[in-house]
């Protein structure tokens, strides 16, 4: 599991967002040591090199430490080029401000599981079960198709769908995603563990639940290989399996896509 220190919720604790530019990783170590010495605790840090400097974004549990005094102490450390610390409000929350996030070379965004669950259940609540499931399928389909087309354009024919399936793994959709392709390219079997849609809907829905991901797989295959694809969810964690599994089949010409 990767915990990104871009925002943090820890009820009852005084949190602060810390942004640092340092001349070396040794200076970053000094910052961490000084935070510990002040009685605060570094919850998580994300560091990267940029323009010859080491940049870090962190979230601190301040404990009883005075943030202005701690910031002054850190600013005086050898190798620290710039530093800002913003105590979160309300109590138990902190977030970095003004971020544009890029992943896989393009602008991206993050969504909490609770917010995503709202989307998955809200579509059904507002539109009814059948229409809501269809909406989720097509949201997945068109986003998957566009993502696959992007990587075909950037990396050339043949890059997708494997690039797109790898991105799903690396962006937190699932902990593992195993893809088997038939020799003639007309069928896929995709085994997915810890699929976010399956996990979030466990206890809320039974039977086939992963309509968003099912549509995304169909869209990725269409964008990567052309044609239309039928994707069926054949194993489900809410029915006792240890994974969600999908089978995709290229549709014969003239068939109609069905989100059901």
Residue pairs with C-beta under 8 A, 6 or more apart in sequence:
2 172
3 43
3 44
4 44
4 46
4 110
5 17
5 43
5 44
5 45
5 46
5 57
5 58
5 59
5 96
6 46
6 57
6 95
6 96
6 99
6 101
6 110
7 59
7 93
7 94
7 95
7 96
8 15
8 17
8 43
8 44
8 59
8 88
8 93
8 94
8 95
9 92
9 93
10 43
10 61
10 92
10 93
11 91
11 92
12 91
12 92
13 61
13 62
13 91
13 92
14 61
14 62
14 63
14 87
14 88
14 91
15 43
15 59
15 60
15 61
15 62
15 87
15 88
15 92
15 93
15 94
16 59
16 60
16 62
16 67
16 85
16 86
16 87
16 88
16 94
17 57
17 58
17 59
17 60
17 85
17 86
17 88
17 94
17 95
17 96
17 97
18 56
18 57
18 58
18 59
18 60
18 83
18 84
18 85
19 55
19 56
19 57
19 58
19 83
19 84
19 85
19 96
20 28
20 31
20 54
20 55
20 56
20 57
20 58
20 74
20 80
20 82
20 83
21 53
21 54
21 55
21 56
21 80
21 81
21 82
21 83
22 28
22 31
22 53
22 54
22 55
22 56
22 79
22 80
22 81
23 53
23 54
23 79
23 80
23 81
24 54
24 79
25 47
25 54
26 79
27 54
27 77
27 78
27 79
27 80
28 45
28 47
28 54
28 56
30 77
30 78
30 79
30 80
31 56
31 74
31 77
31 80
31 83
32 42
32 45
34 70
34 73
34 74
34 77
35 41
35 42
35 60
35 70
35 74
36 42
38 65
38 69
38 70
38 73
39 63
39 64
39 65
40 60
40 61
40 62
40 63
40 65
40 70
41 60
41 61
41 63
42 58
42 59
42 60
43 58
43 59
43 60
43 61
44 58
44 59
45 56
45 57
45 58
46 56
46 57
46 58
47 54
47 55
47 56
47 57
48 54
48 55
48 56
49 55
53 81
57 96
59 94
60 85
60 94
62 70
62 87
67 85
67 87
70 85
71 83
71 84
71 85
74 80
74 83
74 85
75 83
86 94
86 97
87 94
88 94
88 95
100 107
101 107
101 108
101 109
101 110
102 108
103 167
103 171
104 167
104 170
104 171
105 154
106 150
108 171
113 196
113 199
113 200
116 196
116 197
116 200
117 200
117 201
117 204
119 136
120 136
120 197
120 200
120 201
120 212
121 201
121 204
123 132
123 133
123 135
123 136
124 132
124 133
125 132
126 132
127 135
130 260
133 211
133 259
133 260
134 211
134 259
134 260
136 211
136 212
136 215
137 211
137 212
137 214
137 215
137 218
137 259
138 215
138 259
139 212
139 215
140 211
140 212
140 213
140 214
140 215
140 216
140 217
140 218
140 219
141 215
141 216
141 218
141 219
141 222
142 215
142 219
143 216
143 219
144 164
144 215
144 216
144 217
144 218
144 219
144 220
144 222
144 223
145 219
145 220
145 222
145 223
146 219
146 223
147 160
147 164
147 167
147 219
147 220
147 223
148 160
148 161
148 164
148 219
148 220
148 221
148 222
148 223
148 224
149 160
149 223
151 159
151 160
151 163
151 164
151 224
152 159
152 160
152 223
152 224
155 163
160 220
160 223
160 224
161 179
161 220
161 221
161 223
161 224
161 225
162 179
164 220
164 224
165 177
165 179
165 190
165 220
168 174
168 177
168 216
169 175
169 176
169 177
172 196
173 195
173 196
173 213
174 192
174 193
174 194
174 195
174 196
175 193
175 194
176 191
176 192
176 193
176 194
177 190
177 191
177 192
177 193
178 190
178 191
178 192
179 188
179 189
179 190
180 188
180 189
180 190
181 187
181 188
182 188
185 225
185 250
186 249
186 250
187 247
187 248
187 249
187 250
188 217
188 221
188 246
188 247
188 248
189 245
189 246
189 247
189 248
190 217
190 245
190 246
190 247
190 248
191 235
191 243
191 244
191 245
192 198
192 213
192 243
192 244
192 245
192 246
193 242
193 243
193 244
195 210
195 213
195 237
195 243
195 244
197 209
197 210
197 212
197 213
197 244
198 209
198 210
198 236
198 237
198 238
198 244
199 237
201 209
201 210
201 238
202 237
202 238
203 238
205 238
206 238
206 239
207 236
207 238
207 239
208 233
208 236
209 233
209 236
209 238
210 233
210 236
210 244
210 246
211 259
213 244
213 246
214 231
214 232
214 233
214 246
215 231
215 259
217 229
217 231
217 246
217 248
218 228
218 229
218 230
218 231
218 248
218 257
221 229
221 231
221 248
221 250
222 228
222 229
225 250
227 250
227 251
228 250
228 251
228 255
228 257
229 248
229 249
229 250
229 251
230 248
230 249
230 251
230 255
230 257
230 258
231 246
231 247
231 248
231 249
232 246
232 247
232 248
233 244
233 245
233 246
234 245
234 246
234 247
235 241
235 243
235 244
235 245
236 244
237 243
237 244
251 257
